[in-house]
Amino acid sequence: MTTLIRLQHEPFDVAAEAARIARGRTDIGALVTFTGICRADEDGEIITALTLEHYPGMAEAEITRHVEEVCARWPLLGVTVVHRYGRILPGEVIVLVATASSHREAAFAAASFLMDYLKTRAPFWKRVQTRTGTSWVDAKAIDEAAIERWAGKPPEREAAK
Amino acid sequence: MKLLYFAWVRERVGKTEEQIDPPAGIATVSDLMAWLARRDEQYAHAFENANVIRAAIDHRHVRPDAPIAGAGEIAFFPPMTGG
């Protein structure tokens, strides 16, 4: 089981991060990657840039807690989370979540769980810049609702096949 | 204790962090927000909708009724929009 959690401003190579998880191993049968990308529009308005503010120290701690939780819930062989902060342009990668397991169900579920929690629990705040000014992105009810589906769910280690 | 502010809470308060020494009787996170809101107009504006503001003590999310005794660092921020 290898975990990697990194916060950084700099762009990164998604394919290289994903390849790192499986390199030199033959027990991984499933590798799921989710890549979050900066869109050029928000609610119909054209975005020229995104600025992500974060809480240094807590952001790493909170992501670590959620990675520990997915490792307890599912039989994972590797987890990588890379999240950028600072100014990000449309088309650039914001976040990568990669999860590896022997079978696909655990890898899919863990990646989905991690993204749902990153959206609503990791201390990051998006500010969008448009041609008319800048504004904070409002939290979406749909993101908050998404984590409720994980509530009270027992560990699914037996559902790995 | 040290207070930290993020996103629009930081902008409204007008600072990123400060040291405070709340009076006796300020026992919970929600007491602290009410006390801060009484300081001046900027704080009042920042904490006018205290029910939407989230808090963390020493890097962990807490509810408004969480006790602040023994806290080293308390942060206030809007609902998160990462990912």
gemmi code that builds the backbone of each chain (N, CA, C; Angstrom):
import gemmi

chains = {
    "A": [
        ("MET", (0.847, -1.200, 0.000), (0.000, 0.000, 0.000), (0.881, 1.249, 0.000)),
        ("THR", (0.783, 2.032, -1.053), (1.571, 3.267, -1.094), (0.624, 4.450, -1.275)),
        ("THR", (0.827, 5.482, -0.466), (0.002, 6.682, -0.622), (0.917, 7.872, -0.881)),
        ("LEU", (0.413, 8.774, -1.701), (1.155, 9.995, -2.009), (0.149, 11.146, -2.006)),
        ("ILE", (0.411, 12.157, -1.176), (-0.460, 13.328, -1.104), (0.424, 14.550, -1.306)),
        ("ARG", (0.067, 15.359, -2.279), (0.914, 16.513, -2.576), (0.071, 17.729, -2.917)),
        ("LEU", (0.387, 18.856, -2.323), (-0.238, 20.122, -2.683), (0.841, 20.980, -3.320)),
        ("GLN", (0.517, 21.603, -4.424), (1.531, 22.399, -5.109), (0.870, 23.406, -6.027)),
        ("HIS", (1.595, 24.468, -6.327), (1.080, 25.429, -7.296), (1.368, 24.959, -8.728)),
        ("GLU", (2.526, 24.352, -8.930), (3.018, 24.053, -10.266), (2.130, 23.025, -10.980)),
        ("PRO", (1.985, 23.156, -12.306), (1.308, 22.104, -13.089), (2.072, 20.792, -12.945)),
        ("PHE", (1.389, 19.680, -13.178), (2.062, 18.382, -13.064), (1.581, 17.449, -14.171)),
        ("ASP", (2.321, 16.350, -14.354), (2.050, 15.395, -15.417), (1.147, 14.277, -14.878)),
        ("VAL", (-0.119, 14.306, -15.271), (-1.106, 13.342, -14.772), (-0.688, 11.907, -15.103)),
        ("ALA", (-0.235, 11.682, -16.340), (0.127, 10.328, -16.766), (1.310, 9.798, -15.956)),
        ("ALA", (2.259, 10.677, -15.661), (3.434, 10.245, -14.898), (3.043, 9.878, -13.475)),
        ("GLU", (2.136, 10.667, -12.882), (1.686, 10.368, -11.514), (0.947, 9.035, -11.474)),
        ("ALA", (0.109, 8.788, -12.481), (-0.649, 7.532, -12.528), (0.295, 6.346, -12.731)),
        ("ALA", (1.275, 6.520, -13.605), (2.205, 5.426, -13.895), (3.038, 5.076, -12.666)),
        ("ARG", (3.343, 6.104, -11.844), (4.171, 5.893, -10.661), (3.557, 4.845, -9.717)),
        ("ILE", (2.194, 4.847, -9.626), (1.520, 3.937, -8.691), (1.773, 2.470, -9.059)),
        ("ALA", (1.710, 2.177, -10.345), (1.750, 0.775, -10.782), (3.158, 0.304, -11.143)),
        ("ARG", (4.120, 1.231, -11.165), (5.470, 0.894, -11.612), (6.075, -0.234, -10.758)),
        ("GLY", (6.570, -1.267, -11.451), (7.277, -2.337, -10.756), (6.386, -3.278, -9.972)),
        ("ARG", (5.069, -3.179, -10.150), (4.167, -4.052, -9.385), (3.372, -4.928, -10.331)),
        ("THR", (2.996, -6.107, -9.850), (2.180, -6.989, -10.680), (0.903, -7.400, -9.963)),
        ("ASP", (0.652, -6.800, -8.765), (-0.564, -7.147, -8.015), (-1.717, -6.196, -8.310)),
        ("ILE", (-1.444, -5.106, -9.019), (-2.501, -4.132, -9.307), (-3.234, -4.542, -10.580)),
        ("GLY", (-4.541, -4.732, -10.443), (-5.331, -5.105, -11.611), (-6.205, -3.976, -12.098)),
        ("ALA", (-6.319, -2.901, -11.280), (-7.204, -1.785, -11.633), (-6.601, -0.489, -11.140)),
        ("LEU", (-6.526, 0.475, -12.052), (-6.040, 1.803, -11.685), (-7.056, 2.811, -12.208)),
        ("VAL", (-7.712, 3.519, -11.277), (-8.698, 4.538, -11.662), (-8.085, 5.903, -11.422)),
        ("THR", (-8.180, 6.780, -12.435), (-7.718, 8.151, -12.220), (-8.859, 9.115, -12.494)),
        ("PHE", (-8.999, 10.109, -11.615), (-9.913, 11.212, -11.871), (-9.073, 12.468, -11.996)),
        ("THR", (-9.311, 13.232, -13.057), (-8.597, 14.488, -13.264), (-9.609, 15.627, -13.305)),
        ("GLY", (-9.463, 16.575, -12.400), (-10.318, 17.761, -12.400), (-9.622, 18.872, -13.163)),
        ("ILE", (-10.341, 19.480, -14.113), (-9.746, 20.469, -15.013), (-10.502, 21.781, -14.901)),
        ("CYS", (-9.789, 22.881, -14.978), (-10.397, 24.215, -14.914), (-11.183, 24.477, -16.204)),
        ("ARG", (-12.503, 24.688, -16.056), (-13.349, 25.023, -17.206), (-13.238, 26.506, -17.523)),
        ("ALA", (-13.654, 26.868, -18.736), (-13.621, 28.279, -19.129), (-14.956, 28.962, -18.878)),
        ("ASP", (-15.872, 28.283, -18.176), (-17.130, 28.957, -17.864), (-17.658, 28.493, -16.516)),
        ("GLU", (-18.367, 29.371, -15.842), (-19.016, 29.047, -14.575), (-20.395, 29.698, -14.622)),
        ("ASP", (-21.427, 28.870, -14.594), (-22.801, 29.381, -14.681), (-22.977, 30.299, -15.890)),
        ("GLY", (-22.388, 29.905, -17.023), (-22.595, 30.655, -18.262), (-21.672, 31.847, -18.443)),
        ("GLU", (-20.858, 32.158, -17.414), (-19.942, 33.293, -17.545), (-18.565, 32.799, -17.956)),
        ("ILE", (-17.905, 33.575, -18.816), (-16.581, 33.168, -19.285), (-15.529, 33.471, -18.216)),
        ("ILE", (-14.739, 32.457, -17.905), (-13.698, 32.584, -16.887), (-12.349, 32.763, -17.556)),
        ("THR", (-11.593, 33.758, -17.076), (-10.251, 33.956, -17.626), (-9.196, 33.296, -16.746)),
        ("ALA", (-9.501, 33.099, -15.456), (-8.576, 32.393, -14.553), (-9.320, 32.003, -13.288)),
        ("LEU", (-8.711, 31.051, -12.582), (-9.255, 30.568, -11.321), (-8.139, 30.730, -10.289)),
        ("THR", (-8.507, 31.188, -9.088), (-7.505, 31.219, -8.020), (-8.001, 30.370, -6.873)),
        ("LEU", (-7.191, 29.396, -6.488), (-7.555, 28.502, -5.393), (-6.799, 28.901, -4.135)),
        ("GLU", (-7.560, 29.334, -3.132), (-6.962, 29.610, -1.826), (-7.036, 28.321, -1.014)),
        ("HIS", (-6.051, 28.074, -0.169), (-6.125, 26.882, 0.680), (-5.581, 27.177, 2.069)),
        ("TYR", (-5.826, 26.274, 2.974), (-5.402, 26.400, 4.365), (-4.211, 25.460, 4.544)),
        ("PRO", (-2.986, 25.982, 4.435), (-1.809, 25.128, 4.537), (-1.801, 24.408, 5.895)),
        ("GLY", (-1.426, 23.174, 5.885), (-1.418, 22.405, 7.136), (-2.708, 21.632, 7.281)),
        ("MET", (-3.835, 22.348, 7.316), (-5.107, 21.621, 7.438), (-5.454, 20.897, 6.143)),
        ("ALA", (-5.141, 21.502, 5.000), (-5.493, 20.844, 3.728), (-4.815, 19.473, 3.647)),
        ("GLU", (-3.522, 19.425, 3.968), (-2.797, 18.147, 3.948), (-3.394, 17.181, 4.978)),
        ("ALA", (-3.695, 17.702, 6.178), (-4.214, 16.850, 7.255), (-5.583, 16.278, 6.893)),
        ("GLU", (-6.423, 17.115, 6.294), (-7.777, 16.683, 5.955), (-7.733, 15.638, 4.824)),
        ("ILE", (-6.918, 15.879, 3.817), (-6.803, 14.898, 2.722), (-6.243, 13.585, 3.260)),
        ("THR", (-5.261, 13.672, 4.147), (-4.682, 12.465, 4.749), (-5.744, 11.660, 5.494)),
        ("ARG", (-6.612, 12.355, 6.247), (-7.676, 11.644, 6.978), (-8.603, 10.910, 6.013)),
        ("HIS", (-8.920, 11.543, 4.867), (-9.830, 10.890, 3.920), (-9.140, 9.742, 3.185)),
        ("VAL", (-7.854, 9.883, 2.933), (-7.109, 8.771, 2.322), (-7.070, 7.596, 3.294)),
        ("GLU", (-6.861, 7.893, 4.580), (-6.864, 6.812, 5.575), (-8.227, 6.119, 5.620)),
        ("GLU", (-9.287, 6.933, 5.461), (-10.623, 6.338, 5.505), (-10.866, 5.418, 4.307)),
        ("VAL", (-10.463, 5.839, 3.104), (-10.693, 4.940, 1.956), (-9.852, 3.668, 2.070)),
        ("CYS", (-8.670, 3.807, 2.663), (-7.820, 2.615, 2.833), (-8.453, 1.638, 3.828)),
        ("ALA", (-9.223, 2.171, 4.791), (-9.901, 1.302, 5.750), (-11.153, 0.678, 5.139)),
        ("ARG", (-11.774, 1.395, 4.194), (-13.035, 0.914, 3.620), (-12.857, -0.089, 2.488)),
        ("TRP", (-11.801, 0.129, 1.686), (-11.638, -0.698, 0.480), (-10.239, -1.310, 0.422)),
        ("PRO", (-10.100, -2.452, -0.220), (-8.786, -3.118, -0.311), (-7.919, -2.461, -1.392)),
        ("LEU", (-7.288, -1.359, -1.049), (-6.520, -0.596, -2.030), (-5.046, -0.968, -1.974)),
        ("LEU", (-4.391, -0.776, -3.112), (-2.950, -1.033, -3.187), (-2.158, 0.259, -3.370)),
        ("GLY", (-2.841, 1.335, -3.713), (-2.158, 2.615, -3.863), (-3.157, 3.755, -3.985)),
        ("VAL", (-2.815, 4.911, -3.431), (-3.653, 6.109, -3.557), (-2.737, 7.310, -3.770)),
        ("THR", (-3.061, 8.107, -4.771), (-2.338, 9.358, -5.006), (-3.345, 10.501, -5.098)),
        ("VAL", (-3.077, 11.585, -4.365), (-3.872, 12.804, -4.500), (-2.901, 13.958, -4.722)),
        ("VAL", (-3.064, 14.659, -5.824), (-2.279, 15.874, -6.070), (-3.276, 17.001, -6.298)),
        ("HIS", (-3.188, 18.052, -5.502), (-4.130, 19.176, -5.614), (-3.335, 20.462, -5.774)),
        ("ARG", (-3.678, 21.242, -6.788), (-2.984, 22.517, -6.997), (-3.684, 23.648, -6.262)),
        ("TYR", (-2.939, 24.709, -6.016), (-3.515, 25.932, -5.453), (-2.920, 27.126, -6.201)),
        ("GLY", (-3.449, 28.300, -5.928), (-2.958, 29.500, -6.614), (-3.706, 29.710, -7.924)),
        ("ARG", (-3.074, 30.474, -8.818), (-3.731, 30.844, -10.070), (-3.647, 29.710, -11.084)),
        ("ILE", (-4.805, 29.354, -11.647), (-4.911, 28.243, -12.591), (-5.717, 28.728, -13.797)),
        ("LEU", (-5.266, 28.380, -14.985), (-5.932, 28.864, -16.201), (-6.852, 27.787, -16.772)),
        ("PRO", (-7.900, 28.197, -17.506), (-8.792, 27.223, -18.144), (-7.996, 26.217, -18.975)),
        ("GLY", (-8.369, 24.948, -18.833), (-7.665, 23.886, -19.544), (-6.597, 23.227, -18.698)),
        ("GLU", (-6.176, 23.898, -17.622), (-5.140, 23.302, -16.761), (-5.767, 22.346, -15.747)),
        ("VAL", (-4.961, 21.388, -15.313), (-5.398, 20.426, -14.303), (-5.414, 21.085, -12.929)),
        ("ILE", (-6.491, 20.834, -12.159), (-6.592, 21.314, -10.776), (-6.224, 20.200, -9.803)),
        ("VAL", (-6.798, 19.018, -10.038), (-6.639, 17.938, -9.068), (-6.553, 16.586, -9.773)),
        ("LEU", (-5.761, 15.689, -9.178), (-5.708, 14.296, -9.633), (-5.958, 13.396, -8.428)),
        ("VAL", (-6.872, 12.452, -8.601), (-7.037, 11.371, -7.629), (-6.814, 10.071, -8.381)),
        ("ALA", (-5.894, 9.268, -7.903), (-5.646, 7.966, -8.525), (-5.714, 6.894, -7.457)),
        ("THR", (-6.453, 5.831, -7.747), (-6.608, 4.738, -6.782), (-6.339, 3.417, -7.482)),
        ("ALA", (-5.585, 2.555, -6.811), (-5.233, 1.259, -7.397), (-5.691, 0.146, -6.478)),
        ("SER", (-6.156, -0.946, -7.115), (-6.600, -2.107, -6.357), (-6.405, -3.339, -7.231)),
        ("SER", (-6.688, -4.506, -6.661), (-6.568, -5.698, -7.499), (-7.755, -5.793, -8.454)),
        ("HIS", (-8.911, -5.217, -8.047), (-10.108, -5.263, -8.892), (-10.745, -3.882, -8.983)),
        ("ARG", (-11.555, -3.672, -10.003), (-11.985, -2.320, -10.330), (-12.970, -1.693, -9.355)),
        ("GLU", (-13.864, -2.505, -8.730), (-14.911, -1.903, -7.897), (-14.326, -1.034, -6.787)),
        ("ALA", (-13.323, -1.567, -6.096), (-12.729, -0.819, -4.989), (-12.063, 0.458, -5.495)),
        ("ALA", (-11.377, 0.350, -6.639), (-10.673, 1.517, -7.173), (-11.656, 2.609, -7.598)),
        ("PHE", (-12.736, 2.222, -8.268), (-13.764, 3.205, -8.660), (-14.400, 3.856, -7.438)),
        ("ALA", (-14.808, 3.029, -6.476), (-15.509, 3.550, -5.299), (-14.617, 4.487, -4.495)),
        ("ALA", (-13.365, 4.099, -4.305), (-12.462, 4.926, -3.503), (-12.186, 6.268, -4.181)),
        ("ALA", (-12.022, 6.259, -5.505), (-11.775, 7.518, -6.220), (-12.991, 8.433, -6.112)),
        ("SER", (-14.178, 7.843, -6.230), (-15.410, 8.622, -6.149), (-15.595, 9.202, -4.748)),
        ("PHE", (-15.352, 8.386, -3.736), (-15.440, 8.831, -2.346), (-14.472, 9.990, -2.101)),
        ("LEU", (-13.225, 9.816, -2.537), (-12.224, 10.862, -2.287), (-12.616, 12.177, -2.949)),
        ("MET", (-13.119, 12.121, -4.180), (-13.513, 13.374, -4.846), (-14.695, 14.034, -4.142)),
        ("ASP", (-15.676, 13.227, -3.713), (-16.827, 13.801, -3.006), (-16.369, 14.523, -1.738)),
        ("TYR", (-15.414, 13.938, -1.019), (-14.939, 14.562, 0.214), (-13.993, 15.729, -0.042)),
        ("LEU", (-13.181, 15.630, -1.106), (-12.301, 16.763, -1.436), (-13.118, 18.011, -1.737)),
        ("LYS", (-14.231, 17.814, -2.443), (-15.076, 18.946, -2.861), (-15.653, 19.700, -1.674)),
        ("THR", (-15.996, 18.970, -0.624), (-16.772, 19.612, 0.447), (-16.055, 19.675, 1.789)),
        ("ARG", (-14.948, 18.963, 1.966), (-14.279, 18.930, 3.269), (-12.832, 19.420, 3.247)),
        ("ALA", (-12.180, 19.334, 2.096), (-10.797, 19.821, 2.046), (-10.830, 21.349, 1.973)),
        ("PRO", (-10.042, 22.028, 2.806), (-10.129, 23.496, 2.877), (-9.466, 24.212, 1.698)),
        ("PHE", (-10.233, 24.262, 0.609), (-9.868, 25.014, -0.593), (-11.054, 25.891, -0.973)),
        ("TRP", (-10.765, 27.066, -1.508), (-11.829, 27.973, -1.949), (-11.469, 28.531, -3.311)),
        ("LYS", (-12.431, 28.407, -4.245), (-12.197, 28.867, -5.619), (-12.709, 30.290, -5.800)),
        ("ARG", (-11.880, 31.102, -6.441), (-12.285, 32.446, -6.821), (-12.113, 32.551, -8.329)),
        ("VAL", (-13.172, 32.947, -9.012), (-13.074, 33.017, -10.468), (-12.883, 34.456, -10.921)),
        ("GLN", (-12.090, 34.589, -11.982), (-11.871, 35.894, -12.588), (-12.573, 35.896, -13.929)),
        ("THR", (-13.464, 36.882, -14.129), (-14.132, 37.024, -15.414), (-13.718, 38.375, -16.004)),
        ("ARG", (-14.272, 38.699, -17.157), (-13.865, 39.963, -17.765), (-14.391, 41.168, -16.987)),
        ("THR", (-15.370, 40.911, -16.105), (-15.949, 42.042, -15.366), (-15.473, 42.119, -13.915)),
        ("GLY", (-14.728, 41.120, -13.452), (-14.265, 41.176, -12.062), (-13.985, 39.791, -11.523)),
        ("THR", (-13.915, 39.694, -10.186), (-13.666, 38.385, -9.579), (-14.742, 38.103, -8.541)),
        ("SER", (-15.006, 36.808, -8.313), (-15.994, 36.445, -7.300), (-15.704, 35.058, -6.753)),
        ("TRP", (-16.091, 34.844, -5.484), (-15.919, 33.524, -4.867), (-16.975, 32.577, -5.419)),
        ("VAL", (-16.579, 31.362, -5.679), (-17.520, 30.338, -6.139), (-18.343, 29.873, -4.941)),
        ("ASP", (-19.658, 29.812, -5.102), (-20.519, 29.318, -4.031), (-20.466, 27.798, -3.966)),
        ("ALA", (-20.514, 27.279, -2.732), (-20.602, 25.829, -2.569), (-21.925, 25.355, -3.155)),
        ("LYS", (-21.892, 24.171, -3.776), (-23.100, 23.665, -4.431), (-23.776, 22.607, -3.561)),
        ("ALA", (-25.098, 22.697, -3.481), (-25.861, 21.725, -2.683), (-25.652, 20.311, -3.211)),
        ("ILE", (-25.451, 20.198, -4.535), (-25.289, 18.867, -5.137), (-24.010, 18.196, -4.640)),
        ("ASP", (-22.963, 19.012, -4.362), (-21.714, 18.446, -3.842), (-21.894, 17.970, -2.405)),
        ("GLU", (-22.644, 18.741, -1.624), (-22.895, 18.365, -0.229), (-23.748, 17.097, -0.182)),
        ("ALA", (-24.725, 17.016, -1.091), (-25.603, 15.840, -1.130), (-24.822, 14.591, -1.529)),
        ("ALA", (-23.778, 14.781, -2.354), (-23.027, 13.635, -2.873), (-22.366, 12.827, -1.763)),
        ("ILE", (-21.957, 13.488, -0.665), (-21.250, 12.721, 0.370), (-22.211, 11.944, 1.257)),
        ("GLU", (-23.492, 12.310, 1.190), (-24.450, 11.599, 2.051), (-24.588, 10.133, 1.660)),
        ("ARG", (-24.315, 9.838, 0.396), (-24.460, 8.440, -0.036), (-23.422, 7.524, 0.607)),
        ("TRP", (-22.354, 8.137, 1.186), (-21.325, 7.311, 1.826), (-21.583, 7.153, 3.325)),
        ("ALA", (-22.548, 7.902, 3.835), (-22.764, 7.913, 5.284), (-23.181, 6.543, 5.798)),
        ("GLY", (-22.535, 6.125, 6.871), (-22.935, 4.899, 7.552), (-22.724, 3.630, 6.759)),
        ("LYS", (-22.069, 3.747, 5.592), (-21.840, 2.548, 4.805), (-20.746, 1.708, 5.454)),
        ("PRO", (-20.985, 0.438, 5.630), (-19.964, -0.397, 6.272), (-18.773, -0.606, 5.332)),
        ("PRO", (-17.644, -1.011, 5.875), (-16.495, -1.320, 5.028), (-16.877, -2.364, 3.982)),
        ("GLU", (-16.300, -2.209, 2.774), (-16.706, -3.101, 1.683), (-15.546, -3.972, 1.237)),
        ("ARG", (-14.690, -4.328, 2.182), (-13.516, -5.114, 1.817), (-13.896, -6.445, 1.163)),
        ("GLU", (-15.017, -6.980, 1.618), (-15.424, -8.273, 1.055), (-15.956, -8.126, -0.360)),
        ("ALA", (-16.267, -6.892, -0.779), (-16.855, -6.686, -2.109), (-15.788, -6.371, -3.154)),
        ("ALA", (-14.587, -6.852, -2.916), (-13.475, -6.476, -3.790), (-13.497, -7.178, -5.148)),
        ("LYS", (-14.129, -8.302, -5.229), (-14.048, -9.066, -6.477), (-14.986, -8.556, -7.554)),
    ],
    "B": [
        ("MET", (-5.061, 32.618, 21.896), (-5.126, 31.662, 20.796), (-5.024, 32.402, 19.465)),
        ("LYS", (-4.669, 31.618, 18.439), (-4.486, 32.215, 17.117), (-5.756, 31.995, 16.289)),
        ("LEU", (-6.214, 33.060, 15.630), (-7.359, 32.936, 14.723), (-6.873, 33.102, 13.288)),
        ("LEU", (-7.439, 32.306, 12.399), (-7.120, 32.401, 10.972), (-8.420, 32.599, 10.202)),
        ("TYR", (-8.344, 33.374, 9.127), (-9.529, 33.609, 8.295), (-9.195, 33.287, 6.841)),
        ("PHE", (-10.168, 32.718, 6.145), (-9.946, 32.368, 4.738), (-11.091, 32.858, 3.851)),
        ("ALA", (-10.733, 33.027, 2.561), (-11.689, 33.388, 1.501), (-12.452, 34.667, 1.878)),
        ("TRP", (-13.781, 34.694, 1.691), (-14.460, 35.974, 1.917), (-14.548, 36.348, 3.386)),
        ("VAL", (-14.380, 35.405, 4.276), (-14.314, 35.774, 5.700), (-13.043, 36.604, 5.936)),
        ("ARG", (-11.933, 36.163, 5.345), (-10.666, 36.900, 5.438), (-10.794, 38.305, 4.842)),
        ("GLU", (-11.440, 38.384, 3.678), (-11.576, 39.694, 3.029), (-12.412, 40.649, 3.864)),
        ("ARG", (-13.485, 40.125, 4.452), (-14.365, 41.005, 5.233), (-13.714, 41.440, 6.541)),
        ("VAL", (-13.033, 40.502, 7.209), (-12.347, 40.850, 8.458), (-11.190, 41.807, 8.166)),
        ("GLY", (-10.536, 41.600, 7.004), (-9.451, 42.496, 6.625), (-8.088, 42.034, 7.100)),
        ("LYS", (-8.001, 40.785, 7.575), (-6.697, 40.241, 7.963), (-6.704, 38.730, 7.811)),
        ("THR", (-5.505, 38.162, 7.699), (-5.413, 36.711, 7.517), (-5.349, 35.980, 8.850)),
        ("GLU", (-4.742, 36.616, 9.864), (-4.655, 35.954, 11.170), (-4.427, 36.974, 12.269)),
        ("GLU", (-4.675, 36.571, 13.499), (-4.443, 37.445, 14.653), (-4.434, 36.598, 15.926)),
        ("GLN", (-3.830, 37.158, 16.960), (-3.854, 36.529, 18.278), (-4.976, 37.179, 19.082)),
        ("ILE", (-5.760, 36.381, 19.774), (-6.824, 36.954, 20.597), (-6.828, 36.298, 21.973)),
        ("ASP", (-7.459, 37.002, 22.903), (-7.592, 36.493, 24.264), (-9.034, 36.767, 24.682)),
        ("PRO", (-9.951, 35.858, 24.289), (-11.367, 36.130, 24.552), (-11.671, 36.131, 26.047)),
        ("PRO", (-12.654, 36.940, 26.459), (-12.990, 37.004, 27.876), (-13.603, 35.695, 28.380)),
        ("ALA", (-13.601, 35.541, 29.696), (-14.245, 34.371, 30.299), (-15.716, 34.362, 29.880)),
        ("GLY", (-16.266, 33.190, 29.703), (-17.665, 33.119, 29.289), (-17.813, 32.820, 27.810)),
        ("ILE", (-16.724, 33.036, 27.046), (-16.732, 32.664, 25.625), (-16.248, 31.210, 25.566)),
        ("ALA", (-17.212, 30.294, 25.517), (-16.866, 28.875, 25.709), (-16.841, 28.062, 24.421)),
        ("THR", (-17.655, 28.454, 23.446), (-17.775, 27.634, 22.238), (-17.417, 28.435, 20.978)),
        ("VAL", (-17.316, 27.715, 19.875), (-17.057, 28.351, 18.579), (-18.140, 29.373, 18.271)),
        ("SER", (-19.376, 29.037, 18.553), (-20.445, 29.985, 18.240), (-20.420, 31.192, 19.175)),
        ("ASP", (-20.028, 31.009, 20.437), (-19.814, 32.158, 21.339), (-18.741, 33.081, 20.768)),
        ("LEU", (-17.677, 32.448, 20.263), (-16.546, 33.221, 19.745), (-16.954, 34.033, 18.524)),
        ("MET", (-17.752, 33.430, 17.631), (-18.215, 34.171, 16.447), (-19.082, 35.354, 16.852)),
        ("ALA", (-19.957, 35.146, 17.852), (-20.831, 36.240, 18.319), (-19.995, 37.350, 18.943)),
        ("TRP", (-18.964, 36.968, 19.686), (-18.080, 37.953, 20.327), (-17.305, 38.746, 19.262)),
        ("LEU", (-16.788, 38.041, 18.257), (-16.057, 38.707, 17.174), (-16.968, 39.684, 16.426)),
        ("ALA", (-18.210, 39.262, 16.193), (-19.151, 40.088, 15.426), (-19.435, 41.415, 16.125)),
        ("ARG", (-19.228, 41.466, 17.435), (-19.494, 42.698, 18.193), (-18.300, 43.653, 18.211)),
        ("ARG", (-17.160, 43.207, 17.616), (-15.955, 44.041, 17.698), (-16.065, 45.335, 16.896)),
        ("ASP", (-16.394, 45.215, 15.636), (-16.576, 46.419, 14.810), (-17.358, 46.055, 13.550)),
        ("GLU", (-17.513, 47.021, 12.664), (-18.360, 46.820, 11.476), (-17.834, 45.725, 10.557)),
        ("GLN", (-16.503, 45.667, 10.408), (-15.924, 44.650, 9.515), (-16.205, 43.241, 10.017)),
        ("TYR", (-15.981, 43.042, 11.327), (-16.265, 41.724, 11.905), (-17.761, 41.423, 11.851)),
        ("ALA", (-18.558, 42.455, 12.100), (-20.011, 42.266, 12.061), (-20.442, 41.797, 10.675)),
        ("HIS", (-19.830, 42.397, 9.631), (-20.137, 42.019, 8.252), (-19.671, 40.579, 7.979)),
        ("ALA", (-18.455, 40.256, 8.444), (-17.904, 38.916, 8.197), (-18.766, 37.831, 8.837)),
        ("PHE", (-19.263, 38.112, 10.042), (-19.967, 37.073, 10.799), (-21.482, 37.284, 10.849)),
        ("GLU", (-22.016, 38.087, 9.912), (-23.455, 38.385, 9.971), (-24.301, 37.129, 9.717)),
        ("ASN", (-23.790, 36.213, 8.887), (-24.489, 34.942, 8.685), (-23.637, 33.825, 9.277)),
        ("ALA", (-23.555, 33.814, 10.595), (-22.656, 32.879, 11.277), (-23.007, 31.429, 10.954)),
        ("ASN", (-24.266, 31.180, 10.609), (-24.670, 29.790, 10.348), (-24.055, 29.219, 9.069)),
        ("VAL", (-23.559, 30.077, 8.149), (-22.922, 29.538, 6.942), (-21.414, 29.401, 7.115)),
        ("ILE", (-20.870, 30.013, 8.153), (-19.412, 29.974, 8.338), (-18.993, 28.677, 9.022)),
        ("ARG", (-17.949, 28.052, 8.472), (-17.405, 26.811, 9.022), (-16.210, 27.144, 9.899)),
        ("ALA", (-15.914, 26.224, 10.819), (-14.780, 26.444, 11.714), (-13.943, 25.188, 11.830)),
        ("ALA", (-12.661, 25.391, 12.119), (-11.763, 24.272, 12.395), (-10.921, 24.630, 13.606)),
        ("ILE", (-10.704, 23.662, 14.479), (-9.794, 23.838, 15.614), (-8.622, 22.904, 15.412)),
        ("ASP", (-7.423, 23.506, 15.410), (-6.185, 22.740, 15.239), (-6.288, 21.756, 14.064)),
        ("HIS", (-6.754, 22.311, 12.912), (-6.781, 21.591, 11.632), (-7.867, 20.526, 11.515)),
        ("ARG", (-8.864, 20.552, 12.428), (-9.978, 19.615, 12.315), (-11.290, 20.389, 12.272)),
        ("HIS", (-12.194, 19.970, 11.368), (-13.516, 20.596, 11.320), (-14.234, 20.409, 12.651)),
        ("VAL", (-14.920, 21.466, 13.101), (-15.707, 21.357, 14.339), (-17.079, 21.991, 14.127)),
        ("ARG", (-18.015, 21.613, 14.971), (-19.354, 22.188, 14.931), (-19.394, 23.458, 15.780)),
        ("PRO", (-20.437, 24.279, 15.589), (-20.504, 25.545, 16.341), (-20.517, 25.356, 17.857)),
        ("ASP", (-20.992, 24.210, 18.331), (-21.051, 24.023, 19.785), (-19.761, 23.439, 20.368)),
        ("ALA", (-18.728, 23.321, 19.539), (-17.455, 22.769, 20.026), (-16.814, 23.722, 21.034)),
        ("PRO", (-16.289, 23.201, 22.142), (-15.603, 24.060, 23.118), (-14.277, 24.568, 22.570)),
        ("ILE", (-13.919, 25.801, 22.928), (-12.658, 26.363, 22.423), (-11.528, 26.285, 23.453)),
        ("ALA", (-11.837, 25.793, 24.643), (-10.799, 25.689, 25.680), (-9.658, 24.809, 25.182)),
        ("GLY", (-8.450, 25.292, 25.309), (-7.283, 24.507, 24.922), (-6.934, 24.581, 23.446)),
        ("ALA", (-7.727, 25.314, 22.663), (-7.450, 25.409, 21.224), (-6.202, 26.242, 20.984)),
        ("GLY", (-5.343, 25.767, 20.071), (-4.173, 26.556, 19.695), (-4.488, 27.464, 18.521)),
        ("GLU", (-5.230, 26.917, 17.551), (-5.489, 27.648, 16.308), (-6.940, 27.402, 15.885)),
        ("ILE", (-7.694, 28.479, 15.737), (-9.083, 28.352, 15.283), (-9.222, 29.092, 13.961)),
        ("ALA", (-9.779, 28.409, 12.957), (-9.941, 29.019, 11.635), (-11.419, 29.167, 11.301)),
        ("PHE", (-11.747, 30.269, 10.637), (-13.112, 30.514, 10.160), (-13.072, 30.691, 8.645)),
        ("PHE", (-14.031, 30.051, 7.963), (-14.026, 30.101, 6.500), (-15.411, 29.749, 5.960)),
        ("PRO", (-15.657, 30.094, 4.682), (-16.939, 29.724, 4.057), (-16.946, 28.233, 3.704)),
        ("PRO", (-18.101, 27.703, 3.288), (-18.135, 26.322, 2.800), (-17.080, 26.138, 1.697)),
        ("MET", (-16.477, 24.962, 1.686), (-15.330, 24.735, 0.813), (-15.748, 24.427, -0.630)),
        ("THR", (-14.871, 24.800, -1.555), (-15.162, 24.621, -2.988), (-13.921, 24.110, -3.712)),
        ("GLY", (-13.281, 23.087, -3.140), (-12.085, 22.528, -3.781), (-12.435, 21.478, -4.813)),
        ("GLY", (-11.427, 20.688, -5.146), (-11.640, 19.582, -6.078), (-11.654, 20.020, -7.521)),
    ],
}
model = gemmi.Model(1)
for chain_id, residues in chains.items():
    chain = gemmi.Chain(chain_id)
    for i, (resn, *xyz) in enumerate(residues, 1):
        res = gemmi.Residue()
        res.name, res.seqid = resn, gemmi.SeqId(i, " ")
        for name, pos in zip(("N", "CA", "C"), xyz):
            atom = gemmi.Atom()
            atom.name, atom.element = name, gemmi.Element(name[0])
            atom.pos, atom.b_iso = gemmi.Position(*pos), 0.0
            res.add_atom(atom)
        chain.add_residue(res)
    model.add_chain(chain)
structure = gemmi.Structure()
structure.add_model(model)
structure.setup_entities()
